[in-house]
Amino acid sequence: MISVYKTDMLVRDNQTIWGVAMYSFHWVPANAARHASTDRRPEGALVYPSGTAVTTLCGKVDQISDNSEIAWLWSTCPECYEAALRMARAADG
């Protein structure tokens, strides 16, 4: 499983949370799976609020996010996982 957070102190786009920089994608439960998206989240939000339409790394458009506790337990979309893994490896150099 890929880690969403980097372990080193790196700042990208002036976004660092608690001293840990984030990758350019975010995980989002939508349509019965955990997907990844590079869509911008609402200002100050750490997650996409339920009901937010997002485009995911697997190419699906207008997926509706579900930020419920149970949704975070859904299986990970394999296409989003592979795309997120490539992005993370490229960012880590």
C-alpha angles and dihedrals in degrees: 000000000000121000115236092208129061117231097217126075103260127149121206123181089352091291117131122149118199090339094304121107120221130223119249093257129069130205117242130178109226136152095004097309139077107251134179125233139180092205114127114259121224113279110282095006119128091195136027106266116242111275095031114137111228138176111228132213090250087065100254112142128212097011108172113232121230112198095183119130093246092052091063087062094059119113118272117254104248093216092051090046092054092047092047091048091053091049093048093048091049091049092049090053 
